[in-house]
């Protein structure tokens, strides 16, 4: 079993190009089944400062390729599968 705090220490990386997306901030869990539906990552604007607004990247569970000891590998998602959203998730 893996805890959320352990997942948050792992860096999320796209397998296609090795791009680093960041670390898991939160999980989206289906209340009916109790299963994880998606990982939620926060992405800070690299041009901003400490107080700049963060965006969310939502990675659906079916896009997760492998959860390793140090990293989480994900597929490059097209269209709505990998969503960059401005703080709209609650």
TIVO-2410 file (N, C-alpha, C; in nm, 3 decimals):
# residues 90
REC num residu      c1      c2      c3 atome chaine
REC   1      X   0.085  -0.118   0.000     N      A
REC   1      X   0.000   0.000   0.000    CA      A
REC   1      X   0.089   0.124   0.000     C      A
REC   2      X   0.045   0.226  -0.071     N      A
REC   2      X   0.117   0.353  -0.081    CA      A
REC   2      X   0.028   0.463  -0.026     C      A
REC   3      X   0.085   0.549   0.056     N      A
REC   3      X   0.009   0.661   0.113    CA      A
REC   3      X   0.019   0.784   0.025     C      A
REC   4      X  -0.073   0.879   0.045     N      A
REC   4      X  -0.068   1.005  -0.030    CA      A
REC   4      X   0.062   1.077  -0.004     C      A
REC   5      X   0.109   1.078   0.119     N      A
REC   5      X   0.234   1.149   0.149    CA      A
REC   5      X   0.352   1.086   0.075     C      A
REC   6      X   0.350   0.955   0.055     N      A
REC   6      X   0.456   0.890  -0.024    CA      A
REC   6      X   0.444   0.926  -0.171     C      A
REC   7      X   0.321   0.931  -0.222     N      A
REC   7      X   0.300   0.970  -0.362    CA      A
REC   7      X   0.346   1.113  -0.387     C      A
REC   8      X   0.324   1.201  -0.290     N      A
REC   8      X   0.359   1.342  -0.307    CA      A
REC   8      X   0.509   1.364  -0.319     C      A
REC   9      X   0.589   1.270  -0.274     N      A
REC   9      X   0.735   1.282  -0.284    CA      A
REC   9      X   0.787   1.241  -0.422     C      A
REC  10      X   0.707   1.170  -0.499     N      A
REC  10      X   0.749   1.121  -0.630    CA      A
REC  10      X   0.722   1.226  -0.737     C      A
REC  11      X   0.818   1.241  -0.828     N      A
REC  11      X   0.802   1.336  -0.938    CA      A
REC  11      X   0.726   1.269  -1.052     C      A
REC  12      X   0.634   1.343  -1.114     N      A
REC  12      X   0.554   1.291  -1.225    CA      A
REC  12      X   0.623   1.330  -1.355     C      A
REC  13      X   0.648   1.229  -1.441     N      A
REC  13      X   0.725   1.250  -1.565    CA      A
REC  13      X   0.651   1.189  -1.682     C      A
REC  14      X   0.649   1.261  -1.796     N      A
REC  14      X   0.591   1.209  -1.919    CA      A
REC  14      X   0.689   1.112  -1.984     C      A
REC  15      X   0.642   0.992  -2.021     N      A
REC  15      X   0.733   0.892  -2.077    CA      A
REC  15      X   0.777   0.927  -2.219     C      A
REC  16      X   0.699   1.002  -2.294     N      A
REC  16      X   0.733   1.033  -2.434    CA      A
REC  16      X   0.857   1.119  -2.447     C      A
REC  17      X   0.868   1.222  -2.362     N      A
REC  17      X   0.979   1.315  -2.378    CA      A
REC  17      X   1.057   1.343  -2.249     C      A
REC  18      X   1.020   1.278  -2.141     N      A
REC  18      X   1.092   1.297  -2.015    CA      A
REC  18      X   1.061   1.428  -1.945     C      A
REC  19      X   0.961   1.500  -1.993     N      A
REC  19      X   0.924   1.628  -1.932    CA      A
REC  19      X   0.873   1.606  -1.790     C      A
REC  20      X   0.920   1.689  -1.699     N      A
REC  20      X   0.879   1.681  -1.559    CA      A
REC  20      X   0.758   1.770  -1.536     C      A
REC  21      X   0.652   1.709  -1.489     N      A
REC  21      X   0.528   1.785  -1.467    CA      A
REC  21      X   0.518   1.840  -1.326     C      A
REC  22      X   0.587   1.779  -1.232     N      A
REC  22      X   0.581   1.825  -1.093    CA      A
REC  22      X   0.547   1.711  -1.000     C      A
REC  23      X   0.490   1.746  -0.887     N      A
REC  23      X   0.455   1.647  -0.785    CA      A
REC  23      X   0.305   1.648  -0.760     C      A
REC  24      X   0.255   1.537  -0.710     N      A
REC  24      X   0.113   1.524  -0.681    CA      A
REC  24      X   0.077   1.614  -0.564     C      A
REC  25      X  -0.032   1.687  -0.582     N      A
REC  25      X  -0.084   1.777  -0.480    CA      A
REC  25      X  -0.205   1.713  -0.410     C      A
REC  26      X  -0.286   1.644  -0.491     N      A
REC  26      X  -0.411   1.590  -0.438    CA      A
REC  26      X  -0.455   1.473  -0.524     C      A
REC  27      X  -0.559   1.404  -0.481     N      A
REC  27      X  -0.617   1.293  -0.554    CA      A
REC  27      X  -0.764   1.321  -0.580     C      A
REC  28      X  -0.814   1.270  -0.691     N      A
REC  28      X  -0.957   1.273  -0.717    CA      A
REC  28      X  -1.007   1.130  -0.695     C      A
REC  29      X  -1.097   1.113  -0.600     N      A
REC  29      X  -1.145   0.980  -0.562    CA      A
REC  29      X  -1.294   0.968  -0.593     C      A
REC  30      X  -1.332   0.858  -0.654     N      A
REC  30      X  -1.473   0.831  -0.683    CA      A
REC  30      X  -1.541   0.794  -0.552     C      A
REC  31      X  -1.639   0.872  -0.507     N      A
REC  31      X  -1.702   0.843  -0.378    CA      A
REC  31      X  -1.784   0.713  -0.378     C      A
REC  32      X  -1.829   0.669  -0.493     N      A
REC  32      X  -1.908   0.545  -0.500    CA      A
REC  32      X  -1.822   0.421  -0.486     C      A
REC  33      X  -1.704   0.423  -0.550     N      A
REC  33      X  -1.620   0.304  -0.552    CA      A
REC  33      X  -1.501   0.313  -0.458     C      A
REC  34      X  -1.463   0.436  -0.420     N      A
REC  34      X  -1.346   0.455  -0.336    CA      A
REC  34      X  -1.215   0.446  -0.413     C      A
REC  35      X  -1.223   0.437  -0.544     N      A
REC  35      X  -1.104   0.425  -0.628    CA      A
REC  35      X  -1.050   0.562  -0.668     C      A
REC  36      X  -0.918   0.567  -0.687     N      A
REC  36      X  -0.854   0.690  -0.735    CA      A
REC  36      X  -0.890   0.707  -0.882     C      A
REC  37      X  -0.944   0.823  -0.917     N      A
REC  37      X  -0.981   0.855  -1.055    CA      A
REC  37      X  -0.871   0.934  -1.126     C      A
REC  38      X  -0.800   1.018  -1.049     N      A
REC  38      X  -0.699   1.103  -1.112    CA      A
REC  38      X  -0.602   1.156  -1.007     C      A
REC  39      X  -0.482   1.191  -1.055     N      A
REC  39      X  -0.385   1.265  -0.975    CA      A
REC  39      X  -0.398   1.411  -1.011     C      A
REC  40      X  -0.382   1.498  -0.913     N      A
REC  40      X  -0.387   1.642  -0.936    CA      A
REC  40      X  -0.253   1.700  -0.900     C      A
REC  41      X  -0.193   1.774  -0.995     N      A
REC  41      X  -0.064   1.837  -0.975    CA      A
REC  41      X  -0.082   1.987  -0.978     C      A
REC  42      X  -0.003   2.059  -0.903     N      A
REC  42      X  -0.001   2.205  -0.908    CA      A
REC  42      X   0.119   2.247  -0.990     C      A
REC  43      X   0.097   2.340  -1.080     N      A
REC  43      X   0.205   2.392  -1.163    CA      A
REC  43      X   0.212   2.543  -1.141     C      A
REC  44      X   0.323   2.587  -1.090     N      A
REC  44      X   0.341   2.731  -1.069    CA      A
REC  44      X   0.386   2.796  -1.198     C      A
REC  45      X   0.342   2.918  -1.219     N      A
REC  45      X   0.388   2.996  -1.333    CA      A
REC  45      X   0.536   3.025  -1.311     C      A
REC  46      X   0.621   2.977  -1.401     N      A
REC  46      X   0.766   2.992  -1.382    CA      A
REC  46      X   0.811   3.137  -1.387     C      A
REC  47      X   0.731   3.224  -1.446     N      A
REC  47      X   0.767   3.366  -1.452    CA      A
REC  47      X   0.725   3.441  -1.326     C      A
REC  48      X   0.636   3.380  -1.251     N      A
REC  48      X   0.581   3.447  -1.133    CA      A
REC  48      X   0.671   3.433  -1.012     C      A
REC  49      X   0.621   3.484  -0.902     N      A
REC  49      X   0.696   3.475  -0.778    CA      A
REC  49      X   0.626   3.377  -0.682     C      A
REC  50      X   0.666   3.380  -0.559     N      A
REC  50      X   0.614   3.288  -0.458    CA      A
REC  50      X   0.462   3.297  -0.446     C      A
REC  51      X   0.407   3.416  -0.464     N      A
REC  51      X   0.264   3.437  -0.445    CA      A
REC  51      X   0.183   3.425  -0.574     C      A
REC  52      X   0.248   3.380  -0.683     N      A
REC  52      X   0.176   3.372  -0.810    CA      A
REC  52      X   0.073   3.260  -0.806     C      A
REC  53      X  -0.027   3.274  -0.891     N      A
REC  53      X  -0.137   3.179  -0.899    CA      A
REC  53      X  -0.087   3.046  -0.959     C      A
REC  54      X  -0.132   2.936  -0.905     N      A
REC  54      X  -0.095   2.805  -0.955    CA      A
REC  54      X  -0.206   2.748  -1.043     C      A
REC  55      X  -0.168   2.668  -1.141     N      A
REC  55      X  -0.264   2.596  -1.224    CA      A
REC  55      X  -0.262   2.450  -1.183     C      A
REC  56      X  -0.367   2.381  -1.217     N      A
REC  56      X  -0.376   2.239  -1.187    CA      A
REC  56      X  -0.361   2.159  -1.315     C      A
REC  57      X  -0.295   2.045  -1.305     N      A
REC  57      X  -0.294   1.947  -1.413    CA      A
REC  57      X  -0.362   1.823  -1.355     C      A
REC  58      X  -0.464   1.776  -1.426     N      A
REC  58      X  -0.537   1.658  -1.382    CA      A
REC  58      X  -0.496   1.542  -1.473     C      A
REC  59      X  -0.442   1.437  -1.413     N      A
REC  59      X  -0.398   1.321  -1.489    CA      A
REC  59      X  -0.488   1.203  -1.452     C      A
REC  60      X  -0.573   1.160  -1.546     N      A
REC  60      X  -0.662   1.047  -1.518    CA      A
REC  60      X  -0.583   0.920  -1.488     C      A
REC  61      X  -0.641   0.834  -1.406     N      A
REC  61      X  -0.575   0.711  -1.362    CA      A
REC  61      X  -0.528   0.626  -1.480     C      A
REC  62      X  -0.608   0.620  -1.589     N      A
REC  62      X  -0.569   0.535  -1.702    CA      A
REC  62      X  -0.449   0.588  -1.779     C      A
REC  63      X  -0.400   0.705  -1.747     N      A
REC  63      X  -0.281   0.762  -1.810    CA      A
REC  63      X  -0.154   0.730  -1.729     C      A
REC  64      X  -0.170   0.670  -1.611     N      A
REC  64      X  -0.055   0.633  -1.528    CA      A
REC  64      X   0.004   0.504  -1.585     C      A
REC  65      X   0.132   0.507  -1.619     N      A
REC  65      X   0.199   0.390  -1.674    CA      A
REC  65      X   0.263   0.308  -1.562     C      A
REC  66      X   0.334   0.374  -1.472     N      A
REC  66      X   0.404   0.303  -1.365    CA      A
REC  66      X   0.428   0.397  -1.248     C      A
REC  67      X   0.412   0.343  -1.128     N      A
REC  67      X   0.448   0.416  -1.007    CA      A
REC  67      X   0.573   0.348  -0.954     C      A
REC  68      X   0.688   0.416  -0.968     N      A
REC  68      X   0.815   0.360  -0.926    CA      A
REC  68      X   0.853   0.407  -0.787     C      A
REC  69      X   0.977   0.377  -0.750     N      A
REC  69      X   1.023   0.414  -0.616    CA      A
REC  69      X   1.047   0.565  -0.603     C      A
REC  70      X   1.085   0.630  -0.714     N      A
REC  70      X   1.115   0.774  -0.710    CA      A
REC  70      X   1.026   0.859  -0.800     C      A
REC  71      X   0.970   0.798  -0.904     N      A
REC  71      X   0.893   0.874  -1.003    CA      A
REC  71      X   0.763   0.803  -1.038     C      A
REC  72      X   0.673   0.880  -1.098     N      A
REC  72      X   0.549   0.827  -1.154    CA      A
REC  72      X   0.553   0.859  -1.302     C      A
REC  73      X   0.546   0.756  -1.386     N      A
REC  73      X   0.550   0.775  -1.530    CA      A
REC  73      X   0.408   0.780  -1.584     C      A
REC  74      X   0.382   0.880  -1.671     N      A
REC  74      X   0.249   0.896  -1.729    CA      A
REC  74      X   0.262   0.910  -1.880     C      A
REC  75      X   0.154   0.871  -1.950     N      A
REC  75      X   0.148   0.887  -2.096    CA      A
REC  75      X   0.115   1.031  -2.130     C      A
REC  76      X   0.161   1.070  -2.247     N      A
REC  76      X   0.122   1.201  -2.301    CA      A
REC  76      X  -0.025   1.191  -2.337     C      A
REC  77      X  -0.106   1.269  -2.276     N      A
REC  77      X  -0.250   1.266  -2.302    CA      A
REC  77      X  -0.286   1.371  -2.405     C      A
REC  78      X  -0.383   1.341  -2.482     N      A
REC  78      X  -0.431   1.435  -2.584    CA      A
REC  78      X  -0.564   1.494  -2.539     C      A
REC  79      X  -0.589   1.617  -2.579     N      A
REC  79      X  -0.717   1.680  -2.553    CA      A
REC  79      X  -0.754   1.682  -2.406     C      A
REC  80      X  -0.875   1.638  -2.374     N      A
REC  80      X  -0.925   1.651  -2.237    CA      A
REC  80      X  -0.864   1.553  -2.137     C      A
REC  81      X  -0.779   1.459  -2.182     N      A
REC  81      X  -0.726   1.363  -2.088    CA      A
REC  81      X  -0.622   1.422  -1.993     C      A
REC  82      X  -0.549   1.522  -2.041     N      A
REC  82      X  -0.451   1.590  -1.955    CA      A
REC  82      X  -0.493   1.736  -1.956     C      A
REC  83      X  -0.559   1.779  -1.850     N      A
REC  83      X  -0.621   1.910  -1.849    CA      A
REC  83      X  -0.539   2.007  -1.766     C      A
REC  84      X  -0.506   2.121  -1.824     N      A
REC  84      X  -0.448   2.229  -1.746    CA      A
REC  84      X  -0.563   2.323  -1.714     C      A
REC  85      X  -0.593   2.337  -1.587     N      A
REC  85      X  -0.706   2.418  -1.545    CA      A
REC  85      X  -0.661   2.521  -1.444     C      A
REC  86      X  -0.719   2.637  -1.452     N      A
REC  86      X  -0.688   2.742  -1.355    CA      A
REC  86      X  -0.773   2.728  -1.232     C      A
REC  87      X  -0.718   2.668  -1.128     N      A
REC  87      X  -0.780   2.658  -0.996    CA      A
REC  87      X  -0.931   2.637  -0.998     C      A
REC  88      X  -0.979   2.546  -1.084     N      A
REC  88      X  -1.122   2.522  -1.090    CA      A
REC  88      X  -1.162   2.397  -1.015     C      A
REC  89      X  -1.064   2.316  -0.972     N      A
REC  89      X  -1.095   2.192  -0.899    CA      A
REC  89      X  -1.111   2.219  -0.751     C      A
REC  90      X  -1.206   2.160  -0.691     N      A
REC  90      X  -1.225   2.176  -0.547    CA      A
REC  90      X  -1.226   2.042  -0.482     C      A
***
